[in-house]
Amino acid sequence: RSGDLDPMIAVYLMYAYGYRVEDIENLLNKQSGLLGVSGISSDIRDIIHRMDESGGEQEELAVDMYVHRLKKYIGSFAAVLKGLDVLVFTDDIGVGNPAVREKVCEKMEWCGIRLDKNANRNAGTDRICELKEGSSGVHILTIPTQEELVICREGIQFCPVRKGQNGFPPNAGSPSARQV
């Protein structure tokens, strides 16, 4: 995705270059943003992997832009909420990439964010981890997502079959303990 831009850019592209709505949609949603900057992928994981391998300038610029955007939102929320209580990193990148977490937290002391770099480097990906430095006014957490479990639980609510004790249809089996 393209990120923030002047909405008149679409009108300009239509008039000046004959773009159709479909062309603009493809340009903004599929060819811009991380892909447009990195030239590699719209998936930050791919870009970070390539950057770690080759250290290319375009990859570094894409990661810097990604981090900048995260910091912009954190700063906006901190201002509107008159401070933060907790900063939560989740999903694959937030839980699995200490370098991104460190870059996001750099120079954020002004709003109470102080990352314990050792805790950050050693954070597990299978549990909730606290990453704040002792003096930090803001808790910094990594929380692994369990989207499949949430989808499963929500979906069961719509199943017409009678539920067993564990919330699943009788004799249908149940997810492994790891999934629950």
N, C-alpha and C positions, 0 to 999 in steps of 0.2 A: 504494500500500500504506500501511497505517496506521503502521508503525513499531512501536516498543515500547509495549506496554500490558498492563495487568493482565488475565490470561486469564479472570478471573471476569466481565469486562464482557460477554462473549458470553452467559453464563448469565443475567446480570441482564437483558439485552435480551430474552432469550427469555421469562423469567418476567414481567417488568414491562410489556413492550410487545407481547408475542406474536410477536416476530420468529421466523422460521423459519431453519433452517441456511442456506438459499440466500440469505436476506435479509442475514444477517450476513456471509457470504462476499462478497457484492456490496458491502456497506458497507465492509468492511475492505480488500478488494483493488481495488475500482474507484472508490469515492467518497471515500476517506480520503487521508491523506498529503498530497502536494503538491497534488493536485486539491482536496481538502477545505479546505486552507488558502488556496490562491490563488484558487480558484473558476474557474480558467482551464483547467488541464491537469495531467496527471500527468507530463508530460515537462518536465524542468527547462529544456531549450532554449527551449521555448515561453514559459515563465515569464520567463526572462532576457530574451528578445526583447521581450516586453510591458513588462517593467520598464524596459528601456532606452528604449522609446518613451514611456511614460506616467509612469513612476516611482511607480506605485501602492503603497500601504502593504501590501496583501495579497501582492503579488508580492514585495516586499522581505522580508516576514516568511517567505514560503516559501523564498526563497533563503537567508536567514539560518538557517532550520531545517535546510536541506540541508547547508550548510557546517558547522553545529554537529554534525550527525550524523557527517560525515566526520572532523571533528576529534576527536570522541569515540572513534571507532574507531582513529585514528592514535595517540591518547594511550593507549588500552588496550593496543594492540600494543607501544608503546614501553615501557610499564611491565612487561608480561609478558616481553618479550624482553630487558629490561634495556638498552634503547637501540635505536637504528635505525642501519642502514648506508645504506639507500637508501629514498627515498620516490618511488614511481612514479605518475605521472598517465597514464592511458591512455583509450581510447575517445573518443568525440566531445567530451564535456565536458572531460575531463582534458587532452586534446591541444589542443582548439580554443578554450578559454576562459581567457585569462590572468587575467581578473577573479576567477573562481572559484579558480584556483590561488593567487592572491595572498591572498584571504580565508582560504583553508584554512591557509596558512602563517603568517598574522599571529599574533603572540603564541605561537608554537611554539618560540621560542628555548630554552626550558627543556629541550627534548629534542634540541637540536642542529640544528633546522631554521632555516636563514637563507636566504631567497629573494633572488636578485639580480633586482630589479624590472626592470631594463633587459633582461636576458637573457630574463626572463619575457615581457615585452611583445613582444620580437622573435623569440620561438621559432617555428620553422617547424612546420607540421603534417604534413610529408611525411618527416620524419626524426627520429631520436632526438636530443633536445636536453638539455644539462646546464644547470640553472637555479640551482645553488647559489651563494650568495655565497662569496667566497674563504675566510672564516673559518668557514663552516658545517661542522659535523662530519658532516653527513648529505648524501649526494648526492641531488639532486632532479632527476628525469628526466621528460621526456615521451616516451612510446613509442607511436607510432601502431599501432593494431591492424590486422591483416590477416586478419580472420575468414574471408573467402571463400577465401583461399589455404589456410588451415589445414583448412577443410572439404573443399576440393578434394583436398588431399594425403591426408587421412584416408579420404575416399571412394574414392580410387584403390586403396587397399589391399584393398578389398572387390570390385573389378572382376574378373570372371572372365577378361577378355581379357588376352592377353600384353601386357606393357608395352614401349614403345619405349625408346630411350636416354634420353630426357628424362623418363621416368616416366609418360608418357601413352600410351594405346593407339596403335599405329602408324597413320598416315594419318588420325588423328582430329583432327589439329591440336593446337595447344597454346595456352595462354593467352598473351596479349601479355607482353612483357617488363615492362610496368608492373604486371601482376597478379602476376608471379613476383618 
